Amino acid sequence: MSRPLLFLVATAVTLLTTALSARHPDEAAIRHTIQYYFDGGRAGDSVTLRKAFHPEARMLFMRDSTFTAVPIGEYITRVGQNPPKPDAVDSTQRRIVDIDIAGDAAVAKLELERPDMLITDYMSLLRVDGRWVIVNKIFSRTAVKKQATR
């Protein structure tokens, strides 16, 4: 490989590595916030769930073709009042599909896959006082058709 080409490749790798490492701490912090959401929801733990959200956050969704807005405190209270039974099996698969960060704002796409439905969450996050918090949650539910067994 020629020296100029090697230099260009090395420079490109260095710039890419620098750009990724500069974003890495924010992405890790956002994933940590989302984990509070996953863990709090899984356990019906309002204390853990509250760590994920700004107190003024809202949950927005469509129900029966009607726009619905719920203060996040109401949602958290509802989750905390319905914890799973101790012997319940958690069959929900939770995953972060994408995180897009721009300065102090971010959007995360999450999927919660249950045997009968797929919930897609879009979380808007802001860095508030140096900590990433969810300020807005919108979601959609899609019924999953069960495959017939033969």
N, C-alpha and C positions, 0 to 999 in steps of 0.2 A: 504494500500500500504506500502511495506517495506521501511525503511529509505534509504537503498542504491539505490533502484529503484527510489524513489522520488528524491533523490539527482541527479541521472543521468538524469531524465526527466527535472528537474529544470536547470541543467547545459546545456543540449541540447537547451532548450528554450532560455536561456540567450545568448548562442553562436549564434543561429539563429537570434535572435532579434538584436544583435550587428552587425552581417553581413548585415542584411537588412537595418538597420539605417545608416550604413556606406555608402551604395550604394544609399540610398534615395536622398540625396542632388543632386547627379549627375543626377539621373533619372528625378527629378523635373526640373532641369535646362535644360535638353535635351527636355523634354516635352514643356517647355516654348519656346525654340527655334523653335520647330516644330509648335507651335501655331502661331508664326510669319509667318511661311510658309502658314499655313491654312488661317489665317486672311488676309494676303496680297494677296493671290491668289483669295480668295472669293470676296474681294472688288476691285481688280485690283489696289491695292495700292503698288506702287513700293518702297516707303519709308519703309513701314512695311516689305515687302518681303525681302528687302536688309538686314534687321536686322537678318534674318535667315542664310544668306550665307556668307562665306568668299569671299572676292573680287576675288580671283583666282579660285573659284569653277567652276566646269564644269558640264554640263548635257550631259549624254551619253545615246544613245538609238539606236534601229534598226528601219530604215525606208525603206520599200521596199527591204528588205534583205541587206541593206547597213548600216554599222556602221556609226553613226553620232555623232559628238562632237560639242557642242555649249557652248561658254563661258557664264557663268551664267549672266553676265551683259546684254547680248543680250536677254536672256530669260526674265529677269526682265523688261527690256525696253518694250518688246512685251506685257507682261502682263499689264504694266502700260498704254499702248496705247489703250488697249481694255477693259476698265472698264465695269462692267455690267450696264445695263440700270437701272435707279432709281426704276422702277416698276417691274423689273425682279424678279422672284421667284427662289431662290437658292434651287435646288432639289438634290444637291450633299451631300451625307453623307460622312463625313471625320472621319477616326478613325486611331488610332495608334494600330497596331496589335502586335508589339513586339519591345523591345529595348534590345540590348545586349551591355554591357559596359565592357571594359577591359582597366583599367588605364585611359589614356588620349584619347582613341579611342572608338568609339561606332558605331553601325549600328542600324538604325530604319527601320522597315517595316511599311508602311502606305498604307491604302486603301482609294481611293476616288471613291465612288460608285455613278454613275449617272444612270438615267433611261435606257440609251442605252449602257453604257459601264462601265467596272471596270478598274480603273487605279491603278496599284500596284507600289508604289515608294519604292525604297531602298535608304536610305540616309546614307552616310558615314559622321560621325561627328568627329571632333577633338576638344579638349579643347585647345584653342589658347589664350594666355594671360589671362588665368583664366575664359574664356567664351566659352561655347560650340557653335560651328558654323558648318553648313553643308559645307563640302568641295567637295562633289561629289553626284550627283543625277543620278540614273539610274531608268528607269521605263519601264513598259509594259502595253499596252492597250489590253483589251479583250472585244469584242462585247458581249453584253448581249441580248439574244433572248427574245423578248417580248412574254409573254404567250397570247395565243389566248383567247378571251372572247367568251363565248357561248351565 
